[in-house]
Amino acid sequence: MAVEIDIDNASCRFSVEGIEYHKPLSEVRITTDSQARMSVLESGAARLLISEDEAQRLVAAGAADERRNLIEDE
């Protein structure tokens, strides 16, 4: 299931390991998983790897952007 954003209610819906979550965007943080080299949606105990497009859409809708840039070692 992709992340569904409800702009009118400032919330999002997503599923992690078969459990569906419906969270206000004010409770959602977008962070970085350095091992997976992907963005992560975090809210309470829920954690979901997401695409950069999903991360950008969530941040634009009101989620906290706590991502950090990863620079590849040469």
Biopython code that builds the backbone (N, CA, C, O; Angstrom):
import numpy as np
from Bio.PDB.StructureBuilder import StructureBuilder

atoms = [
    (1, "MET", "N", (0.842, -1.187, 0.000)),
    (1, "MET", "CA", (0.000, 0.000, 0.000)),
    (1, "MET", "C", (0.878, 1.237, 0.000)),
    (1, "MET", "O", (1.788, 1.359, 0.819)),
    (2, "ALA", "N", (0.616, 2.122, -0.886)),
    (2, "ALA", "CA", (1.313, 3.398, -0.908)),
    (2, "ALA", "C", (0.765, 4.280, 0.215)),
    (2, "ALA", "O", (-0.278, 3.990, 0.800)),
    (3, "VAL", "N", (1.468, 5.327, 0.490)),
    (3, "VAL", "CA", (1.008, 6.288, 1.486)),
    (3, "VAL", "C", (-0.080, 7.145, 0.849)),
    (3, "VAL", "O", (0.116, 7.715, -0.224)),
    (4, "GLU", "N", (-1.221, 7.229, 1.514)),
    (4, "GLU", "CA", (-2.325, 8.072, 1.041)),
    (4, "GLU", "C", (-2.357, 9.331, 1.896)),
    (4, "GLU", "O", (-2.350, 9.255, 3.125)),
    (5, "ILE", "N", (-2.393, 10.486, 1.244)),
    (5, "ILE", "CA", (-2.421, 11.762, 1.958)),
    (5, "ILE", "C", (-3.798, 12.387, 1.806)),
    (5, "ILE", "O", (-4.327, 12.487, 0.699)),
    (6, "ASP", "N", (-4.373, 12.807, 2.929)),
    (6, "ASP", "CA", (-5.663, 13.503, 2.948)),
    (6, "ASP", "C", (-5.381, 14.956, 3.322)),
    (6, "ASP", "O", (-5.283, 15.297, 4.501)),
    (7, "ILE", "N", (-5.254, 15.803, 2.307)),
    (7, "ILE", "CA", (-4.920, 17.211, 2.521)),
    (7, "ILE", "C", (-5.995, 17.908, 3.353)),
    (7, "ILE", "O", (-5.670, 18.691, 4.245)),
    (8, "ASP", "N", (-7.268, 17.634, 3.072)),
    (8, "ASP", "CA", (-8.364, 18.310, 3.766)),
    (8, "ASP", "C", (-8.329, 18.079, 5.268)),
    (8, "ASP", "O", (-8.669, 18.972, 6.044)),
    (9, "ASN", "N", (-7.916, 16.878, 5.684)),
    (9, "ASN", "CA", (-7.876, 16.545, 7.113)),
    (9, "ASN", "C", (-6.460, 16.547, 7.685)),
    (9, "ASN", "O", (-6.255, 16.170, 8.838)),
    (10, "ALA", "N", (-5.479, 16.975, 6.875)),
    (10, "ALA", "CA", (-4.072, 17.031, 7.291)),
    (10, "ALA", "C", (-3.640, 15.715, 7.939)),
    (10, "ALA", "O", (-3.097, 15.698, 9.044)),
    (11, "SER", "N", (-3.895, 14.607, 7.221)),
    (11, "SER", "CA", (-3.554, 13.291, 7.752)),
    (11, "SER", "C", (-3.049, 12.390, 6.629)),
    (11, "SER", "O", (-3.111, 12.741, 5.450)),
    (12, "CYS", "N", (-2.551, 11.227, 7.020)),
    (12, "CYS", "CA", (-2.132, 10.245, 6.031)),
    (12, "CYS", "C", (-2.479, 8.852, 6.524)),
    (12, "CYS", "O", (-2.688, 8.622, 7.715)),
    (13, "ARG", "N", (-2.535, 7.928, 5.571)),
    (13, "ARG", "CA", (-2.868, 6.531, 5.859)),
    (13, "ARG", "C", (-1.800, 5.668, 5.189)),
    (13, "ARG", "O", (-1.417, 5.895, 4.041)),
    (14, "PHE", "N", (-1.325, 4.660, 5.952)),
    (14, "PHE", "CA", (-0.322, 3.742, 5.430)),
    (14, "PHE", "C", (-0.401, 2.431, 6.198)),
    (14, "PHE", "O", (-1.054, 2.353, 7.239)),
    (15, "SER", "N", (0.257, 1.416, 5.693)),
    (15, "SER", "CA", (0.216, 0.094, 6.297)),
    (15, "SER", "C", (1.637, -0.401, 6.540)),
    (15, "SER", "O", (2.510, -0.268, 5.683)),
    (16, "VAL", "N", (1.856, -0.982, 7.740)),
    (16, "VAL", "CA", (3.148, -1.573, 8.091)),
    (16, "VAL", "C", (2.879, -2.971, 8.644)),
    (16, "VAL", "O", (2.191, -3.132, 9.652)),
    (17, "GLU", "N", (3.429, -3.969, 7.975)),
    (17, "GLU", "CA", (3.280, -5.371, 8.392)),
    (17, "GLU", "C", (1.821, -5.744, 8.650)),
    (17, "GLU", "O", (1.499, -6.400, 9.640)),
    (18, "GLY", "N", (0.954, -5.318, 7.748)),
    (18, "GLY", "CA", (-0.460, -5.679, 7.829)),
    (18, "GLY", "C", (-1.293, -4.824, 8.769)),
    (18, "GLY", "O", (-2.506, -5.016, 8.858)),
    (19, "ILE", "N", (-0.673, -3.889, 9.470)),
    (19, "ILE", "CA", (-1.407, -3.005, 10.378)),
    (19, "ILE", "C", (-1.583, -1.662, 9.674)),
    (19, "ILE", "O", (-0.610, -1.053, 9.229)),
    (20, "GLU", "N", (-2.831, -1.205, 9.578)),
    (20, "GLU", "CA", (-3.105, 0.063, 8.926)),
    (20, "GLU", "C", (-3.094, 1.197, 9.949)),
    (20, "GLU", "O", (-3.666, 1.081, 11.033)),
    (21, "TYR", "N", (-2.435, 2.287, 9.584)),
    (21, "TYR", "CA", (-2.329, 3.462, 10.441)),
    (21, "TYR", "C", (-2.990, 4.641, 9.752)),
    (21, "TYR", "O", (-2.915, 4.786, 8.532)),
    (22, "HIS", "N", (-3.637, 5.480, 10.543)),
    (22, "HIS", "CA", (-4.199, 6.744, 10.073)),
    (22, "HIS", "C", (-3.699, 7.791, 11.046)),
    (22, "HIS", "O", (-4.138, 7.836, 12.195)),
    (23, "LYS", "N", (-2.771, 8.645, 10.585)),
    (23, "LYS", "CA", (-2.086, 9.569, 11.480)),
    (23, "LYS", "C", (-2.204, 11.013, 10.993)),
    (23, "LYS", "O", (-2.184, 11.271, 9.790)),
    (24, "PRO", "N", (-2.326, 11.948, 11.932)),
    (24, "PRO", "CA", (-2.246, 13.356, 11.551)),
    (24, "PRO", "C", (-0.833, 13.651, 11.034)),
    (24, "PRO", "O", (0.137, 13.104, 11.559)),
    (25, "LEU", "N", (-0.705, 14.492, 10.030)),
    (25, "LEU", "CA", (0.612, 14.825, 9.493)),
    (25, "LEU", "C", (1.502, 15.473, 10.545)),
    (25, "LEU", "O", (2.727, 15.393, 10.446)),
    (26, "SER", "N", (0.918, 16.107, 11.541)),
    (26, "SER", "CA", (1.701, 16.723, 12.615)),
    (26, "SER", "C", (2.434, 15.681, 13.461)),
    (26, "SER", "O", (3.353, 16.027, 14.202)),
    (27, "GLU", "N", (2.037, 14.408, 13.359)),
    (27, "GLU", "CA", (2.683, 13.323, 14.108)),
    (27, "GLU", "C", (3.618, 12.492, 13.231)),
    (27, "GLU", "O", (4.129, 11.463, 13.673)),
    (28, "VAL", "N", (3.842, 12.930, 11.994)),
    (28, "VAL", "CA", (4.656, 12.171, 11.041)),
    (28, "VAL", "C", (5.988, 12.884, 10.816)),
    (28, "VAL", "O", (6.034, 14.091, 10.579)),
    (29, "ARG", "N", (7.083, 12.096, 10.898)),
    (29, "ARG", "CA", (8.423, 12.610, 10.604)),
    (29, "ARG", "C", (8.974, 11.840, 9.418)),
    (29, "ARG", "O", (8.755, 10.635, 9.295)),
    (30, "ILE", "N", (9.684, 12.530, 8.552)),
    (30, "ILE", "CA", (10.373, 11.882, 7.443)),
    (30, "ILE", "C", (11.861, 11.938, 7.774)),
    (30, "ILE", "O", (12.441, 13.017, 7.897)),
    (31, "THR", "N", (12.471, 10.762, 7.918)),
    (31, "THR", "CA", (13.879, 10.668, 8.276)),
    (31, "THR", "C", (14.625, 9.902, 7.181)),
    (31, "THR", "O", (14.072, 9.631, 6.115)),
    (32, "THR", "N", (15.875, 9.559, 7.455)),
    (32, "THR", "CA", (16.703, 8.848, 6.493)),
    (32, "THR", "C", (17.223, 7.557, 7.104)),
    (32, "THR", "O", (17.705, 7.552, 8.237)),
    (33, "ASP", "N", (17.127, 6.464, 6.359)),
    (33, "ASP", "CA", (17.737, 5.198, 6.750)),
    (33, "ASP", "C", (19.044, 5.092, 5.967)),
    (33, "ASP", "O", (19.031, 4.829, 4.764)),
    (34, "SER", "N", (20.169, 5.297, 6.647)),
    (34, "SER", "CA", (21.453, 5.330, 5.949)),
    (34, "SER", "C", (21.848, 3.974, 5.388)),
    (34, "SER", "O", (22.542, 3.914, 4.373)),
    (35, "GLN", "N", (21.427, 2.886, 6.017)),
    (35, "GLN", "CA", (21.749, 1.547, 5.510)),
    (35, "GLN", "C", (20.986, 1.260, 4.216)),
    (35, "GLN", "O", (21.566, 0.781, 3.241)),
    (36, "ALA", "N", (19.693, 1.553, 4.211)),
    (36, "ALA", "CA", (18.864, 1.303, 3.030)),
    (36, "ALA", "C", (19.018, 2.418, 1.994)),
    (36, "ALA", "O", (18.657, 2.253, 0.829)),
    (37, "ARG", "N", (19.563, 3.563, 2.441)),
    (37, "ARG", "CA", (19.725, 4.734, 1.576)),
    (37, "ARG", "C", (18.374, 5.182, 1.010)),
    (37, "ARG", "O", (18.232, 5.474, -0.178)),
    (38, "MET", "N", (17.385, 5.223, 1.919)),
    (38, "MET", "CA", (16.024, 5.621, 1.539)),
    (38, "MET", "C", (15.444, 6.529, 2.620)),
    (38, "MET", "O", (15.960, 6.605, 3.735)),
    (39, "SER", "N", (14.375, 7.206, 2.267)),
    (39, "SER", "CA", (13.622, 7.985, 3.239)),
    (39, "SER", "C", (12.707, 7.054, 4.022)),
    (39, "SER", "O", (12.319, 5.987, 3.547)),
    (40, "VAL", "N", (12.373, 7.487, 5.237)),
    (40, "VAL", "CA", (11.553, 6.684, 6.140)),
    (40, "VAL", "C", (10.439, 7.542, 6.706)),
    (40, "VAL", "O", (10.675, 8.665, 7.151)),
    (41, "LEU", "N", (9.214, 7.009, 6.687)),
    (41, "LEU", "CA", (8.090, 7.632, 7.374)),
    (41, "LEU", "C", (8.096, 7.064, 8.783)),
    (41, "LEU", "O", (8.079, 5.846, 8.960)),
    (42, "GLU", "N", (8.120, 7.929, 9.784)),
    (42, "GLU", "CA", (8.084, 7.494, 11.183)),
    (42, "GLU", "C", (6.954, 8.200, 11.900)),
    (42, "GLU", "O", (6.779, 9.412, 11.774)),
    (43, "SER", "N", (6.188, 7.423, 12.658)),
    (43, "SER", "CA", (5.116, 7.978, 13.475)),
    (43, "SER", "C", (4.881, 7.021, 14.632)),
    (43, "SER", "O", (4.356, 5.924, 14.442)),
    (44, "GLY", "N", (5.270, 7.437, 15.830)),
    (44, "GLY", "CA", (5.178, 6.535, 16.967)),
    (44, "GLY", "C", (6.065, 5.328, 16.721)),
    (44, "GLY", "O", (7.237, 5.481, 16.376)),
    (45, "ALA", "N", (5.521, 4.127, 16.893)),
    (45, "ALA", "CA", (6.284, 2.898, 16.679)),
    (45, "ALA", "C", (6.289, 2.473, 15.211)),
    (45, "ALA", "O", (7.025, 1.560, 14.837)),
    (46, "ALA", "N", (5.481, 3.120, 14.381)),
    (46, "ALA", "CA", (5.393, 2.750, 12.967)),
    (46, "ALA", "C", (6.567, 3.331, 12.191)),
    (46, "ALA", "O", (6.934, 4.494, 12.358)),
    (47, "ARG", "N", (7.146, 2.491, 11.339)),
    (47, "ARG", "CA", (8.298, 2.910, 10.521)),
    (47, "ARG", "C", (8.169, 2.256, 9.163)),
    (47, "ARG", "O", (8.013, 1.038, 9.076)),
    (48, "LEU", "N", (8.233, 3.063, 8.075)),
    (48, "LEU", "CA", (8.019, 2.553, 6.737)),
    (48, "LEU", "C", (8.992, 3.206, 5.764)),
    (48, "LEU", "O", (9.053, 4.432, 5.678)),
    (49, "LEU", "N", (9.759, 2.389, 5.024)),
    (49, "LEU", "CA", (10.615, 2.908, 3.963)),
    (49, "LEU", "C", (9.719, 3.419, 2.843)),
    (49, "LEU", "O", (8.769, 2.748, 2.440)),
    (50, "ILE", "N", (10.029, 4.618, 2.344)),
    (50, "ILE", "CA", (9.210, 5.222, 1.297)),
    (50, "ILE", "C", (10.108, 5.781, 0.195)),
    (50, "ILE", "O", (11.306, 5.981, 0.392)),
    (51, "SER", "N", (9.510, 6.027, -0.956)),
    (51, "SER", "CA", (10.243, 6.607, -2.083)),
    (51, "SER", "C", (10.469, 8.102, -1.828)),
    (51, "SER", "O", (9.819, 8.707, -0.976)),
    (52, "GLU", "N", (11.393, 8.673, -2.576)),
    (52, "GLU", "CA", (11.648, 10.109, -2.460)),
    (52, "GLU", "C", (10.427, 10.917, -2.885)),
    (52, "GLU", "O", (10.158, 11.977, -2.318)),
    (53, "ASP", "N", (9.690, 10.431, -3.872)),
    (53, "ASP", "CA", (8.468, 11.126, -4.283)),
    (53, "ASP", "C", (7.464, 11.176, -3.136)),
    (53, "ASP", "O", (6.868, 12.221, -2.875)),
    (54, "GLU", "N", (7.274, 10.037, -2.444)),
    (54, "GLU", "CA", (6.355, 10.009, -1.302)),
    (54, "GLU", "C", (6.855, 10.927, -0.189)),
    (54, "GLU", "O", (6.064, 11.633, 0.436)),
    (55, "ALA", "N", (8.159, 10.920, 0.060)),
    (55, "ALA", "CA", (8.735, 11.776, 1.091)),
    (55, "ALA", "C", (8.462, 13.242, 0.773)),
    (55, "ALA", "O", (8.046, 14.000, 1.649)),
    (56, "GLN", "N", (8.689, 13.641, -0.460)),
    (56, "GLN", "CA", (8.457, 15.027, -0.870)),
    (56, "GLN", "C", (6.987, 15.416, -0.722)),
    (56, "GLN", "O", (6.676, 16.512, -0.256)),
    (57, "ARG", "N", (6.082, 14.514, -1.122)),
    (57, "ARG", "CA", (4.644, 14.807, -1.015)),
    (57, "ARG", "C", (4.232, 14.964, 0.451)),
    (57, "ARG", "O", (3.453, 15.858, 0.782)),
    (58, "LEU", "N", (4.750, 14.101, 1.329)),
    (58, "LEU", "CA", (4.419, 14.178, 2.757)),
    (58, "LEU", "C", (4.940, 15.471, 3.380)),
    (58, "LEU", "O", (4.229, 16.125, 4.142)),
    (59, "VAL", "N", (6.165, 15.837, 3.061)),
    (59, "VAL", "CA", (6.748, 17.077, 3.590)),
    (59, "VAL", "C", (5.950, 18.283, 3.088)),
    (59, "VAL", "O", (5.653, 19.195, 3.860)),
    (60, "ALA", "N", (5.606, 18.288, 1.810)),
    (60, "ALA", "CA", (4.822, 19.398, 1.252)),
    (60, "ALA", "C", (3.447, 19.499, 1.912)),
    (60, "ALA", "O", (2.883, 20.589, 2.012)),
    (61, "ALA", "N", (2.906, 18.361, 2.361)),
    (61, "ALA", "CA", (1.582, 18.344, 2.992)),
    (61, "ALA", "C", (1.638, 18.706, 4.473)),
    (61, "ALA", "O", (0.605, 18.991, 5.080)),
    (62, "GLY", "N", (2.855, 18.695, 5.069)),
    (62, "GLY", "CA", (2.951, 19.122, 6.463)),
    (62, "GLY", "C", (3.727, 18.213, 7.396)),
    (62, "GLY", "O", (3.851, 18.531, 8.579)),
    (63, "ALA", "N", (4.253, 17.102, 6.919)),
    (63, "ALA", "CA", (5.063, 16.220, 7.772)),
    (63, "ALA", "C", (6.408, 16.893, 8.052)),
    (63, "ALA", "O", (6.892, 17.681, 7.241)),
    (64, "ALA", "N", (7.002, 16.583, 9.190)),
    (64, "ALA", "CA", (8.310, 17.141, 9.553)),
    (64, "ALA", "C", (9.404, 16.511, 8.696)),
    (64, "ALA", "O", (9.466, 15.290, 8.550)),
    (65, "ASP", "N", (10.256, 17.349, 8.136)),
    (65, "ASP", "CA", (11.345, 16.879, 7.290)),
    (65, "ASP", "C", (12.626, 16.812, 8.115)),
    (65, "ASP", "O", (13.252, 17.837, 8.382)),
    (66, "GLU", "N", (13.013, 15.607, 8.515)),
    (66, "GLU", "CA", (14.229, 15.402, 9.295)),
    (66, "GLU", "C", (15.224, 14.536, 8.526)),
    (66, "GLU", "O", (16.059, 13.854, 9.119)),
    (67, "ARG", "N", (15.123, 14.574, 7.194)),
    (67, "ARG", "CA", (16.048, 13.813, 6.359)),
    (67, "ARG", "C", (17.422, 14.452, 6.391)),
    (67, "ARG", "O", (17.567, 15.640, 6.681)),
    (68, "ARG", "N", (18.431, 13.643, 6.089)),
    (68, "ARG", "CA", (19.782, 14.175, 5.945)),
    (68, "ARG", "C", (20.368, 13.617, 4.664)),
    (68, "ARG", "O", (20.048, 12.503, 4.248)),
    (69, "ASN", "N", (21.220, 14.398, 4.055)),
    (69, "ASN", "CA", (21.855, 13.966, 2.806)),
    (69, "ASN", "C", (22.929, 12.946, 3.109)),
    (69, "ASN", "O", (23.695, 13.095, 4.061)),
    (70, "LEU", "N", (22.980, 11.915, 2.296)),
    (70, "LEU", "CA", (24.015, 10.900, 2.420)),
    (70, "LEU", "C", (24.996, 11.101, 1.278)),
    (70, "LEU", "O", (24.603, 11.182, 0.114)),
    (71, "ILE", "N", (26.266, 11.181, 1.618)),
    (71, "ILE", "CA", (27.297, 11.355, 0.606)),
    (71, "ILE", "C", (28.086, 10.060, 0.511)),
    (71, "ILE", "O", (28.586, 9.543, 1.510)),
    (72, "GLU", "N", (28.189, 9.548, -0.707)),
    (72, "GLU", "CA", (28.900, 8.301, -0.940)),
    (72, "GLU", "C", (30.399, 8.543, -0.778)),
    (72, "GLU", "O", (30.950, 9.507, -1.310)),
    (73, "ASP", "N", (31.053, 7.637, -0.024)),
    (73, "ASP", "CA", (32.506, 7.713, 0.121)),
    (73, "ASP", "C", (33.164, 7.364, -1.187)),
    (73, "ASP", "O", (32.703, 6.480, -1.908)),
    (74, "GLU", "N", (34.233, 8.050, -1.495)),
    (74, "GLU", "CA", (34.952, 7.766, -2.739)),
    (74, "GLU", "C", (36.157, 6.908, -2.475)),
    (74, "GLU", "O", (36.887, 6.566, -3.406)),
]
sb = StructureBuilder()
sb.init_structure("model")
sb.init_model(0)
sb.init_chain("A")
sb.init_seg("    ")
for serial, (resi, resn, name, xyz) in enumerate(atoms, 1):
    if name == "N":
        sb.init_residue(resn, " ", resi, " ")
    sb.init_atom(name, np.array(xyz, "f"), 0.0, 1.0, " ", f" {name:<3s}", serial, name[0])
structure = sb.get_structure()
